[in-house]
Amino acid sequence: MPTEDQKSVARLALGVTGVFALGLFLGWPLAVVGAVFTALFLQAPTALPLAAFAKLFVFSIGLMFIAFLVSSVFAPYPVVFLILVAIGIILSFTWSVSGAGVLPGVIALMGALMIPNLVLQSQDLALVLVFWIPLNLLFAGFVSTLMFVLIPAEPQTAAEKKADAAPDFDPFRRIVRMSLVTVPFAIAFFVSGASALLVLFFVALLSQQLAAMPSMGRAVAKAMLTANLLGAAVSIVCYEVNVIAPVILTPILLSLFVCFALGALGKSKIPLAAAAGSALTTVLIVYGGSIAPFSDEADVKSITRVLQVASAAFFVIIAYVIVDEFWPERKRDLAH
């Protein structure tokens, strides 16, 4: 593996595990979200510039407060509330596709999905989330920047920057496709009275990952299904190790090993490489969400979390295949 790839894997493993470990030791609320943010930051080729990060942090604070206020005002009116949730999802995709990037899009979706859902359960808890999501973003940004300082990345060439900056898709079609996939799931989730916030976080990530996939149709569905099956399998193995060694050091060592293994897989040339990044976020959400706070019920929680995430993944992926059949990423040539 080239030296730059080795440095990238080391940054990912040490940074994500550092946030994950500190979250466990300090009892840091939503530390799993912070670990996922860190993974997204560190999968980028270079560190996010300080000015861009400051804008992202301010954006997250403003967005969470707006989502909280709007949700609180319209919570007594179910139909209007659901319409506003749908509008929030569509605006999140519009913001992301317009050039904001994956991470701002994920944060926008969190504001459109997680805050309204928690407002329906408890406004006090929702207000806590409003503060802790930006704080986790700040924590993740600090650790990510530190990792890029300790393990510097090679500067991008002009060709690489041009390739990253040039989108090869129809923005309007992508917004419609992702909205048709995500909005029905959100409506079904809210109407059913479900309250698993990490599942909504997972759907926000999955929606963005689907939008970023270069291939189309069943190829995307197969890749995402593979990624989530891989992540679920790794999570189950981690739970079993937890049962054997139920001490706080176990999840920290497991996180380090999994990040190194999946990071190396992502840099390899084998067919599963494309699934590594999505598999890592699945492991962090499923496994990390089940052991935070760390307890003797990890095995019971793991089964529930796997079922919740698997159900969400199947719903979103099947919806994506259906939407792709009737509204493909690129207009099909009618002559053929």
ChimeraX attribute file (.defattr): number of C-alpha atoms within 10 A of each C-alpha:
attribute: neighborCount
match mode: 1-to-1
recipient: residues
	/A:1	9
	/A:2	7
	/A:3	8
	/A:4	14
	/A:5	16
	/A:6	15
	/A:7	16
	/A:8	24
	/A:9	23
	/A:10	20
	/A:11	28
	/A:12	28
	/A:13	23
	/A:14	19
	/A:15	27
	/A:16	29
	/A:17	25
	/A:18	19
	/A:19	26
	/A:20	26
	/A:21	22
	/A:22	14
	/A:23	20
	/A:24	21
	/A:25	12
	/A:26	9
	/A:27	13
	/A:28	18
	/A:29	18
	/A:30	19
	/A:31	29
	/A:32	27
	/A:33	25
	/A:34	27
	/A:35	29
	/A:36	26
	/A:37	24
	/A:38	28
	/A:39	25
	/A:40	18
	/A:41	23
	/A:42	27
	/A:43	17
	/A:44	11
	/A:45	16
	/A:46	16
	/A:47	19
	/A:48	16
	/A:49	9
	/A:50	11
	/A:51	9
	/A:52	9
	/A:53	17
	/A:54	14
	/A:55	10
	/A:56	20
	/A:57	21
	/A:58	11
	/A:59	15
	/A:60	24
	/A:61	18
	/A:62	15
	/A:63	20
	/A:64	26
	/A:65	18
	/A:66	16
	/A:67	24
	/A:68	23
	/A:69	17
	/A:70	15
	/A:71	25
	/A:72	18
	/A:73	11
	/A:74	15
	/A:75	17
	/A:76	11
	/A:77	10
	/A:78	12
	/A:79	11
	/A:80	12
	/A:81	19
	/A:82	20
	/A:83	13
	/A:84	18
	/A:85	25
	/A:86	20
	/A:87	14
	/A:88	20
	/A:89	26
	/A:90	22
	/A:91	18
	/A:92	25
	/A:93	29
	/A:94	20
	/A:95	17
	/A:96	23
	/A:97	22
	/A:98	14
	/A:99	14
	/A:100	14
	/A:101	14
	/A:102	20
	/A:103	16
	/A:104	19
	/A:105	25
	/A:106	24
	/A:107	27
	/A:108	26
	/A:109	28
	/A:110	27
	/A:111	30
	/A:112	29
	/A:113	26
	/A:114	26
	/A:115	28
	/A:116	28
	/A:117	25
	/A:118	20
	/A:119	21
	/A:120	16
	/A:121	13
	/A:122	12
	/A:123	18
	/A:124	11
	/A:125	12
	/A:126	24
	/A:127	17
	/A:128	12
	/A:129	22
	/A:130	23
	/A:131	14
	/A:132	20
	/A:133	23
	/A:134	22
	/A:135	19
	/A:136	25
	/A:137	25
	/A:138	20
	/A:139	17
	/A:140	27
	/A:141	24
	/A:142	14
	/A:143	23
	/A:144	28
	/A:145	22
	/A:146	15
	/A:147	21
	/A:148	20
	/A:149	12
	/A:150	10
	/A:151	14
	/A:152	16
	/A:153	17
	/A:154	10
	/A:155	10
	/A:156	11
	/A:157	9
	/A:158	9
	/A:159	9
	/A:160	11
	/A:161	12
	/A:162	11
	/A:163	11
	/A:164	9
	/A:165	10
	/A:166	9
	/A:167	13
	/A:168	8
	/A:169	12
	/A:170	12
	/A:171	17
	/A:172	13
	/A:173	15
	/A:174	20
	/A:175	21
	/A:176	16
	/A:177	21
	/A:178	23
	/A:179	22
	/A:180	18
	/A:181	21
	/A:182	21
	/A:183	21
	/A:184	14
	/A:185	18
	/A:186	20
	/A:187	15
	/A:188	11
	/A:189	18
	/A:190	18
	/A:191	11
	/A:192	9
	/A:193	11
	/A:194	13
	/A:195	15
	/A:196	15
	/A:197	16
	/A:198	20
	/A:199	24
	/A:200	23
	/A:201	21
	/A:202	20
	/A:203	24
	/A:204	24
	/A:205	23
	/A:206	23
	/A:207	24
	/A:208	20
	/A:209	16
	/A:210	20
	/A:211	21
	/A:212	14
	/A:213	14
	/A:214	11
	/A:215	13
	/A:216	16
	/A:217	16
	/A:218	16
	/A:219	13
	/A:220	19
	/A:221	22
	/A:222	14
	/A:223	20
	/A:224	23
	/A:225	20
	/A:226	18
	/A:227	23
	/A:228	26
	/A:229	18
	/A:230	20
	/A:231	27
	/A:232	24
	/A:233	14
	/A:234	19
	/A:235	27
	/A:236	18
	/A:237	12
	/A:238	21
	/A:239	23
	/A:240	14
	/A:241	14
	/A:242	20
	/A:243	14
	/A:244	10
	/A:245	12
	/A:246	16
	/A:247	13
	/A:248	15
	/A:249	13
	/A:250	15
	/A:251	24
	/A:252	18
	/A:253	13
	/A:254	18
	/A:255	24
	/A:256	20
	/A:257	15
	/A:258	21
	/A:259	28
	/A:260	21
	/A:261	15
	/A:262	25
	/A:263	24
	/A:264	20
	/A:265	19
	/A:266	23
	/A:267	18
	/A:268	15
	/A:269	10
	/A:270	9
	/A:271	10
	/A:272	15
	/A:273	17
	/A:274	19
	/A:275	22
	/A:276	24
	/A:277	21
	/A:278	23
	/A:279	25
	/A:280	27
	/A:281	26
	/A:282	27
	/A:283	25
	/A:284	24
	/A:285	24
	/A:286	30
	/A:287	29
	/A:288	26
	/A:289	22
	/A:290	25
	/A:291	21
	/A:292	18
	/A:293	17
	/A:294	17
	/A:295	13
	/A:296	13
	/A:297	11
	/A:298	22
	/A:299	19
	/A:300	11
	/A:301	18
	/A:302	23
	/A:303	16
	/A:304	14
	/A:305	21
	/A:306	25
	/A:307	14
	/A:308	15
	/A:309	22
	/A:310	19
	/A:311	13
	/A:312	18
	/A:313	22
	/A:314	15
	/A:315	16
	/A:316	24
	/A:317	23
	/A:318	15
	/A:319	20
	/A:320	25
	/A:321	20
	/A:322	16
	/A:323	19
	/A:324	18
	/A:325	12
	/A:326	9
	/A:327	17
	/A:328	17
	/A:329	22
	/A:330	12
	/A:331	9
	/A:332	9
	/A:333	6
	/A:334	5
	/A:335	4
	/A:336	4
